[in-house]
Amino acid sequence: YLTLSTVGPAQLEVWVTPAGIATGLHYGPDKVRFLTPVPPGRNVRTHVKLVAVEAKGGGRTLVTTENTVEIEGLDKPALIATALSLVLS
């Protein structure tokens, strides 16, 4: 779960901050697959891919991303997660 905790901040940092959005909330993971444990002392890197943007009405937009957390020096990722964020305007 420590590795999963990197997904929310990375997801918001990639698209909320550059877009100048005032309020973006990490809504939570939708689907998570833990593939490989992270060995002690290894660095991880999160790749975020935009999957969908859906207007929910009332100034709310649901954003879905696919997040892959890679482990330095290993071919298999630590986890792959589909995550949701809610943007309020």
CYANA upper distance limits for C-alpha pairs under 8 A (distance plus 0.5 A):
  1 TYR  CA      5 SER  CA      6.65
  2 LEU  CA      6 THR  CA      7.71
  3 THR  CA      7 VAL  CA      8.19
  3 THR  CA     38 VAL  CA      8.43
  3 THR  CA     69 VAL  CA      8.22
  3 THR  CA     78 ALA  CA      8.21
  3 THR  CA     79 LEU  CA      8.41
  4 LEU  CA     79 LEU  CA      8.12
  5 SER  CA      9 PRO  CA      8.31
  6 THR  CA     10 ALA  CA      6.77
  6 THR  CA     46 THR  CA      8.04
  7 VAL  CA     11 GLN  CA      6.42
  7 VAL  CA     46 THR  CA      7.51
  7 VAL  CA     67 ASN  CA      7.20
  7 VAL  CA     69 VAL  CA      8.41
  7 VAL  CA     81 ALA  CA      8.42
  7 VAL  CA     83 ALA  CA      8.27
  8 GLY  CA     12 LEU  CA      6.88
  8 GLY  CA     26 HIS  CA      6.14
  8 GLY  CA     28 GLY  CA      8.05
  8 GLY  CA     83 ALA  CA      8.14
  9 PRO  CA     13 GLU  CA      6.50
  9 PRO  CA     26 HIS  CA      8.29
 10 ALA  CA     14 VAL  CA      6.64
 10 ALA  CA     46 THR  CA      7.37
 10 ALA  CA     48 VAL  CA      7.94
 11 GLN  CA     15 TRP  CA      7.54
 11 GLN  CA     26 HIS  CA      8.46
 11 GLN  CA     48 VAL  CA      6.76
 11 GLN  CA     65 THR  CA      7.86
 11 GLN  CA     67 ASN  CA      8.21
 12 LEU  CA     16 VAL  CA      5.67
 12 LEU  CA     17 THR  CA      7.50
 12 LEU  CA     24 GLY  CA      7.54
 12 LEU  CA     25 LEU  CA      8.28
 12 LEU  CA     26 HIS  CA      7.66
 12 LEU  CA     85 SER  CA      8.20
 13 GLU  CA     17 THR  CA      6.03
 13 GLU  CA     18 PRO  CA      8.17
 14 VAL  CA     18 PRO  CA      7.52
 14 VAL  CA     48 VAL  CA      7.89
 15 TRP  CA     19 ALA  CA      6.53
 16 VAL  CA     20 GLY  CA      6.83
 16 VAL  CA     21 ILE  CA      5.90
 16 VAL  CA     22 ALA  CA      8.47
 16 VAL  CA     24 GLY  CA      7.06
 17 THR  CA     21 ILE  CA      6.89
 21 ILE  CA     87 VAL  CA      8.22
 21 ILE  CA     89 SER  CA      8.42
 22 ALA  CA     88 LEU  CA      8.42
 22 ALA  CA     89 SER  CA      8.12
 23 THR  CA     87 VAL  CA      6.50
 23 THR  CA     88 LEU  CA      6.06
 23 THR  CA     89 SER  CA      7.59
 24 GLY  CA     85 SER  CA      7.24
 24 GLY  CA     86 LEU  CA      6.24
 24 GLY  CA     87 VAL  CA      4.98
 24 GLY  CA     88 LEU  CA      6.88
 25 LEU  CA     85 SER  CA      5.98
 25 LEU  CA     86 LEU  CA      5.67
 25 LEU  CA     87 VAL  CA      6.92
 26 HIS  CA     83 ALA  CA      8.47
 26 HIS  CA     84 LEU  CA      6.88
 26 HIS  CA     85 SER  CA      4.99
 26 HIS  CA     86 LEU  CA      7.03
 27 TYR  CA     83 ALA  CA      8.06
 27 TYR  CA     84 LEU  CA      5.63
 27 TYR  CA     85 SER  CA      5.15
 27 TYR  CA     86 LEU  CA      6.42
 28 GLY  CA     83 ALA  CA      6.33
 28 GLY  CA     84 LEU  CA      5.95
 28 GLY  CA     85 SER  CA      7.49
 29 PRO  CA     81 ALA  CA      7.22
 29 PRO  CA     82 THR  CA      6.43
 29 PRO  CA     83 ALA  CA      4.70
 29 PRO  CA     84 LEU  CA      6.55
 30 ASP  CA     81 ALA  CA      7.87
 30 ASP  CA     82 THR  CA      5.84
 30 ASP  CA     83 ALA  CA      5.81
 30 ASP  CA     84 LEU  CA      7.10
 31 LYS  CA     81 ALA  CA      6.04
 31 LYS  CA     82 THR  CA      5.58
 31 LYS  CA     83 ALA  CA      7.60
 32 VAL  CA     79 LEU  CA      7.66
 32 VAL  CA     80 ILE  CA      6.48
 32 VAL  CA     81 ALA  CA      4.78
 32 VAL  CA     82 THR  CA      6.94
 33 ARG  CA     79 LEU  CA      6.04
 33 ARG  CA     80 ILE  CA      5.87
 33 ARG  CA     81 ALA  CA      6.74
 34 PHE  CA     78 ALA  CA      6.62
 34 PHE  CA     79 LEU  CA      4.94
 34 PHE  CA     80 ILE  CA      7.26
 35 LEU  CA     76 LYS  CA      7.88
 35 LEU  CA     77 PRO  CA      6.93
 35 LEU  CA     78 ALA  CA      5.73
 35 LEU  CA     79 LEU  CA      5.71
 35 LEU  CA     80 ILE  CA      8.12
 36 THR  CA     76 LYS  CA      7.30
 36 THR  CA     77 PRO  CA      6.84
 36 THR  CA     78 ALA  CA      4.96
 36 THR  CA     79 LEU  CA      7.34
 37 PRO  CA     78 ALA  CA      6.40
 38 VAL  CA     42 ARG  CA      7.28
 38 VAL  CA     71 ILE  CA      7.19
 38 VAL  CA     78 ALA  CA      6.79
 42 ARG  CA     71 ILE  CA      7.21
 42 ARG  CA     72 GLU  CA      6.56
 43 ASN  CA     71 ILE  CA      6.62
 43 ASN  CA     72 GLU  CA      5.86
 44 VAL  CA     69 VAL  CA      6.91
 44 VAL  CA     70 GLU  CA      5.97
 44 VAL  CA     71 ILE  CA      5.14
 44 VAL  CA     72 GLU  CA      6.37
 45 ARG  CA     69 VAL  CA      6.05
 45 ARG  CA     70 GLU  CA      5.72
 45 ARG  CA     71 ILE  CA      7.16
 45 ARG  CA     72 GLU  CA      8.11
 46 THR  CA     67 ASN  CA      7.03
 46 THR  CA     68 THR  CA      6.06
 46 THR  CA     69 VAL  CA      4.84
 46 THR  CA     70 GLU  CA      6.77
 47 HIS  CA     67 ASN  CA      6.06
 47 HIS  CA     68 THR  CA      5.64
 47 HIS  CA     69 VAL  CA      6.89
 47 HIS  CA     70 GLU  CA      8.34
 48 VAL  CA     65 THR  CA      6.91
 48 VAL  CA     66 GLU  CA      6.34
 48 VAL  CA     67 ASN  CA      5.13
 48 VAL  CA     68 THR  CA      7.20
 49 LYS  CA     65 THR  CA      5.91
 49 LYS  CA     66 GLU  CA      5.61
 49 LYS  CA     67 ASN  CA      6.89
 50 LEU  CA     63 VAL  CA      8.26
 50 LEU  CA     64 THR  CA      6.91
 50 LEU  CA     65 THR  CA      5.05
 50 LEU  CA     66 GLU  CA      7.02
 51 VAL  CA     63 VAL  CA      8.25
 51 VAL  CA     64 THR  CA      5.92
 51 VAL  CA     65 THR  CA      5.51
 51 VAL  CA     66 GLU  CA      7.00
 52 ALA  CA     63 VAL  CA      6.29
 52 ALA  CA     64 THR  CA      5.51
 52 ALA  CA     65 THR  CA      7.46
 53 VAL  CA     61 THR  CA      7.34
 53 VAL  CA     62 LEU  CA      6.34
 53 VAL  CA     63 VAL  CA      5.09
 53 VAL  CA     64 THR  CA      6.92
 54 GLU  CA     61 THR  CA      6.11
 54 GLU  CA     62 LEU  CA      5.64
 54 GLU  CA     63 VAL  CA      6.91
 55 ALA  CA     59 GLY  CA      8.41
 55 ALA  CA     60 ARG  CA      6.77
 55 ALA  CA     61 THR  CA      4.96
 55 ALA  CA     62 LEU  CA      6.85
 56 LYS  CA     60 ARG  CA      5.77
 56 LYS  CA     61 THR  CA      5.88
 56 LYS  CA     62 LEU  CA      7.21
 57 GLY  CA     61 THR  CA      7.87
 59 GLY  CA     88 LEU  CA      6.21
 59 GLY  CA     89 SER  CA      5.55
 60 ARG  CA     86 LEU  CA      7.18
 60 ARG  CA     87 VAL  CA      6.16
 60 ARG  CA     88 LEU  CA      5.32
 60 ARG  CA     89 SER  CA      7.06
 61 THR  CA     86 LEU  CA      6.20
 61 THR  CA     87 VAL  CA      5.56
 61 THR  CA     88 LEU  CA      7.14
 62 LEU  CA     84 LEU  CA      7.27
 62 LEU  CA     85 SER  CA      6.31
 62 LEU  CA     86 LEU  CA      5.24
 62 LEU  CA     87 VAL  CA      6.93
 63 VAL  CA     84 LEU  CA      6.17
 63 VAL  CA     85 SER  CA      5.60
 63 VAL  CA     86 LEU  CA      6.75
 63 VAL  CA     87 VAL  CA      8.03
 64 THR  CA     82 THR  CA      7.40
 64 THR  CA     83 ALA  CA      6.27
 64 THR  CA     84 LEU  CA      5.24
 64 THR  CA     85 SER  CA      7.06
 65 THR  CA     82 THR  CA      6.18
 65 THR  CA     83 ALA  CA      5.91
 65 THR  CA     84 LEU  CA      7.07
 66 GLU  CA     80 ILE  CA      7.74
 66 GLU  CA     81 ALA  CA      6.35
 66 GLU  CA     82 THR  CA      5.04
 66 GLU  CA     83 ALA  CA      6.93
 67 ASN  CA     80 ILE  CA      6.17
 67 ASN  CA     81 ALA  CA      5.62
 67 ASN  CA     82 THR  CA      6.63
 67 ASN  CA     83 ALA  CA      7.74
 68 THR  CA     77 PRO  CA      7.29
 68 THR  CA     78 ALA  CA      8.26
 68 THR  CA     79 LEU  CA      6.50
 68 THR  CA     80 ILE  CA      5.07
 68 THR  CA     81 ALA  CA      7.05
 69 VAL  CA     77 PRO  CA      6.24
 69 VAL  CA     78 ALA  CA      6.07
 69 VAL  CA     79 LEU  CA      5.93
 69 VAL  CA     80 ILE  CA      6.96
 70 GLU  CA     74 LEU  CA      8.18
 70 GLU  CA     75 ASP  CA      8.46
 70 GLU  CA     76 LYS  CA      7.72
 70 GLU  CA     77 PRO  CA      4.89
 70 GLU  CA     78 ALA  CA      6.26
 70 GLU  CA     79 LEU  CA      7.98
 71 ILE  CA     75 ASP  CA      8.16
 71 ILE  CA     76 LYS  CA      8.04
 71 ILE  CA     77 PRO  CA      6.46
 71 ILE  CA     78 ALA  CA      6.74
